Amino acid sequence: MTFVKWNNYYDYDFLVYIGYGFWVLGALFGILPIIHFRRKGKIKKGDSYIKTTTLVTTGLYAIVRHPQYLAGVIISISLAFYSQHWVVILLVLPTMICTYIDTFNAERKLVEKFGEQYIQYKKQVPRLFPIVGIFKLIIRKVKRKEENVSD
């Protein structure tokens, strides 16, 4: 019986370390929203963190609309770096596509739940692209600061 090496397939150790870095980043994007929802989402005691009663637009949600979906994408990428096996690398793309498509279903439900408030939020914050989200956040903060100075 032949054993297939699934981790560090090509023995590029530096890619494994990059994979670990992506994994940590993905874990942060996965865990921090749970904590933030508990603090800002006005959740009834004992309810799940996803049962927010108010739209949360601060923290990671000021940068991307779906940080936990983004966490799934980032962790998928981390597995590709870590394993360096063609099967894992090949499976990353459909995982990312399916995750992206699933965000549309989530968005529809969020528009139903929060209405116009969520529609306005969508105009300000990108779906899954944190670098774009950081730039947009900086621009929003600069505009607010300019508005406060001119008042």
C-alpha positions as CSV (number, residue, x, y, z in Angstrom):
1,M,0.0,0.0,0.0
2,T,1.4,3.4,-1.0
3,F,1.0,6.3,1.4
4,V,0.3,9.6,-0.3
5,K,2.0,12.6,1.3
6,W,-0.7,15.2,1.8
7,N,1.2,17.9,3.6
8,N,4.2,19.7,2.2
9,Y,4.0,17.6,-0.9
10,Y,6.9,19.3,-2.7
11,D,8.9,20.0,0.5
12,Y,8.7,23.8,0.2
13,D,8.8,24.6,3.9
14,F,8.3,28.3,3.3
15,L,4.9,27.6,1.7
16,V,3.9,25.7,4.8
17,Y,4.7,28.8,7.0
18,I,2.7,30.9,4.6
19,G,-0.1,28.4,5.0
20,Y,0.1,28.7,8.8
21,G,-0.1,32.5,8.5
22,F,-3.2,32.3,6.3
23,W,-4.7,29.8,8.7
24,V,-4.2,32.2,11.6
25,L,-5.7,35.1,9.6
26,G,-8.7,32.9,8.6
27,A,-9.2,31.9,12.3
28,L,-9.3,35.5,13.3
29,F,-11.8,36.3,10.6
30,G,-13.9,33.3,11.8
31,I,-13.7,33.9,15.5
32,L,-13.7,37.7,15.9
33,P,-17.2,38.2,14.4
34,I,-18.7,35.9,17.0
35,I,-17.3,38.0,19.8
36,H,-18.3,41.2,18.0
37,F,-21.8,40.0,17.4
38,R,-22.2,39.1,21.1
39,R,-21.1,42.6,22.1
40,K,-22.9,44.7,19.4
41,G,-25.7,42.6,18.0
42,K,-28.2,43.0,20.8
43,I,-28.7,39.2,21.1
44,K,-31.1,37.8,23.7
45,K,-29.3,36.0,26.5
46,G,-28.9,32.3,25.6
47,D,-29.4,32.8,21.8
48,S,-27.0,32.0,19.1
49,Y,-24.6,34.8,18.0
50,I,-26.3,34.8,14.6
51,K,-29.6,36.0,16.0
52,T,-28.7,39.6,16.1
53,T,-31.5,42.1,16.3
54,T,-29.4,45.1,15.0
55,L,-27.2,45.5,12.0
56,V,-23.5,45.3,13.1
57,T,-21.3,47.6,10.9
58,T,-18.3,48.0,13.1
59,G,-15.1,46.0,13.7
60,L,-14.5,43.5,10.8
61,Y,-17.9,44.3,9.5
62,A,-16.7,47.8,8.6
63,I,-14.2,46.1,6.3
64,V,-16.1,43.2,4.8
65,R,-19.8,42.3,4.9
66,H,-19.1,38.5,5.4
67,P,-15.9,38.0,7.5
68,Q,-16.8,34.4,8.3
69,Y,-17.3,33.5,4.7
70,L,-14.0,35.1,4.0
71,A,-12.5,33.0,6.8
72,G,-13.6,29.9,4.9
73,V,-11.9,31.1,1.8
74,I,-8.7,32.1,3.6
75,I,-8.5,28.7,5.4
76,S,-9.0,26.9,2.1
77,I,-6.1,28.9,0.7
78,S,-4.0,28.0,3.7
79,L,-4.6,24.3,3.2
80,A,-3.4,24.6,-0.4
81,F,-0.2,26.3,0.8
82,Y,0.2,23.8,3.6
83,S,-0.4,20.6,1.6
84,Q,1.1,21.7,-1.8
85,H,-0.8,18.7,-3.2
86,W,-2.5,19.2,-6.6
87,V,-5.8,17.6,-5.4
88,V,-6.0,20.1,-2.5
89,I,-5.0,23.0,-4.7
90,L,-7.6,21.9,-7.3
91,L,-10.4,21.8,-4.7
92,V,-9.7,25.3,-3.4
93,L,-11.2,27.0,-6.5
94,P,-14.6,25.3,-6.3
95,T,-14.7,25.9,-2.5
96,M,-14.1,29.6,-3.1
97,I,-16.7,29.8,-5.8
98,C,-19.3,28.0,-3.7
99,T,-18.6,30.2,-0.8
100,Y,-18.9,33.4,-2.9
101,I,-22.2,32.1,-4.3
102,D,-23.5,31.4,-0.9
103,T,-22.9,35.0,0.1
104,F,-25.7,36.0,-2.3
105,N,-28.2,33.8,-0.4
106,A,-27.0,35.4,2.9
107,E,-27.4,38.9,1.4
108,R,-31.0,38.2,0.3
109,K,-31.9,37.1,3.9
110,L,-30.1,40.1,5.4
111,V,-32.0,42.5,3.1
112,E,-35.2,40.9,4.2
113,K,-34.2,41.2,7.9
114,F,-32.7,44.7,7.9
115,G,-34.2,46.3,4.8
116,E,-32.9,49.7,3.6
117,Q,-30.3,49.9,6.3
118,Y,-28.6,46.8,4.9
119,I,-28.9,48.1,1.3
120,Q,-27.0,51.3,2.4
121,Y,-24.4,49.2,4.2
122,K,-23.9,47.1,1.0
123,K,-23.0,50.3,-0.8
124,Q,-20.3,51.2,1.7
125,V,-18.6,47.8,2.5
126,P,-17.4,45.2,0.0
127,R,-18.7,41.6,0.2
128,L,-15.4,39.7,0.7
129,F,-12.4,41.9,-0.3
130,P,-10.7,43.2,2.9
131,I,-8.1,45.3,1.1
132,V,-10.8,47.3,-0.8
133,G,-12.8,47.4,2.5
134,I,-9.8,49.0,4.3
135,F,-9.5,51.7,1.7
136,K,-13.2,52.4,1.8
137,L,-13.1,52.6,5.6
138,I,-10.3,55.1,5.4
139,I,-12.2,57.2,2.9
140,R,-15.3,57.1,5.0
141,K,-13.4,58.2,8.1
142,V,-11.6,61.0,6.2
143,K,-15.0,62.3,4.9
144,R,-16.5,62.2,8.3
145,K,-13.6,64.1,9.7
146,E,-13.9,66.7,7.0
147,E,-17.6,67.0,7.6
148,N,-17.0,67.5,11.3
149,V,-14.4,70.2,10.7
150,S,-16.6,72.1,8.2
151,D,-19.6,72.2,10.7
